[in-house]
Amino acid sequence: MRDEEQVLKQILDFAKAEDRVRAVMLNGSRLNDKAPKDIWQDYDIVFFVRDIDTVDYKANQDWIEQFGELVIKQVNDFDNGFIVMMQFKDGVRIDLNFKDIKDIDSIAKQDSLSKILLDKDNLAPVLPLPNDSVYHTAKPTEQEFTELLNECWWIMPYIAKGILRDELPYVKYMFDVVLMGCIRKLLCWHIGFEYNWQINPGYCEKWFKRYLPIDLYNEFIALFPTTDYNYIRESLFQTGNFIRKIGQPLAKKFSYPYSEADDENVTVYIQSFVRARTPIATV
């Protein structure tokens, strides 16, 4: 597998030889000194090009071959450019954004994890040292906090009804995606408060294990249910306990109200509605 020096040299050699490429920027986790370093980190690269509307890097992709042997690629369009994402057989992954050179000032300032590697025309702004400040968890407003807690409790009867109807794909989506998504956000605020809002939990909260006490982290991951309805049902009850355990102290720390009514009403409803019934079918 190529190392970072080799990959960046390939990228810069290509950019230097291409007249249409006027500047190159690296951003993402490779510039984050708080991110775990390993050989699988992506190379997030921006090529600032001239005449973006007429550039043919998307239509003619023979240029990709010089970066290695592909496993698979994906191309996506944006309003102000496009991206070519490439996974190579030696394990290297390069996500190559093509942007208009005219937009370099605003784009370079969007991500605090950015570094200019090449600037042929001296058009790039002077950037601060790379840092992850743009990804720090922000303190929620009272409305954001209240709405998230309400969504936590609101979605639980949906899951209970899906269990009784034997609608497993629906139950799994509502639990694993919607409800657990709310809980992940709640935990982000918990971590944010503990670290004075100077913390980045990572994409999809992948660094929870690093920042949560191990007992709390284990309690969190144990909430994810299997396809067994009885386990899902018990996980639903435990999820309510977990929401309360995190939500009530946070409300006090933020001096925000905590809806005891939503908590109590949904808890009683779930217990009486689900415990008293057997699912239509079991998996």
Phi, psi and omega in degrees: 000135179294146177269177186299319181299319181293316183294314180296326177295318177301315182296314182289323177299318178298312182296321180294327182278343182262114182295329182288336177276115186257339179204156180227135179230138173257136171217177179098198191294336180292347176256001183262108182289353177265351181275143177300136180264125175207174186285350184264000179298137178289159169256105180266108188238142173241125170261118173268117188242159177270142178056059184302329183288340182248355182296143187248021180294338179273319182288320179244108187252024176298335181298338183297329186303328183288350178266353178138182181267121186285145164268310181196155176223163176217138181238129179231141179265148173231170181299325185243029179154202179206167180230139174245113181258127190230124172254121183260158187293337180274006177100348180286136177237124178238124173254109189251107177274138173247119182233159178286132180301335180294340183259012188298323183297310183288319183292319182296335182269354184288323186247121181290347174263070183222146178212128178281124180261334182208135180214092186292331187246007181056044180259344184287144177287160174282122184255148173292168176302141182305136177206163185261023185301327182292343181260003180295143176292132180263147176297133180285153169285167178300321180295316179299317180295313181297317182292323179293315179297320178298319179294322177305309183285326183297322187282341185296319175298330175302314182294318179300316180295321179296324177299313183291335178271357184059048179249070189301314179302321178294315180300314182296320180294311182297324181279301189291325185263303187284302183295313180292334173297319176297317182293323176299320178295319179298319178291327175301318179292323177299313179293317180304317179296316182297331182252021176057036176060030178240046187220144178244111182284358178090161179299130184056028177057039184290347181255020177306319184299332181285326190253345178265146170305142189300325179292323179289321178297316179296323178295321180296308185291338178289345180288333182294118185274166175271202176265007178275122185299321180297321178292319178300317181298315179293324177297326179298317178295317180294328178295320176300317177298321182291318178302316180295318183298322180271318187291317182296312178297323179296319179302319179292318180295324181273349187062039177251155177287149174243125185283093176296330182294313178300315181301304185294314184297315181290321180300313179296317181298313181298314182297316182285325185283322186264315183297330184276356183232154176255137177305150180304322177214157177246155182251000000 
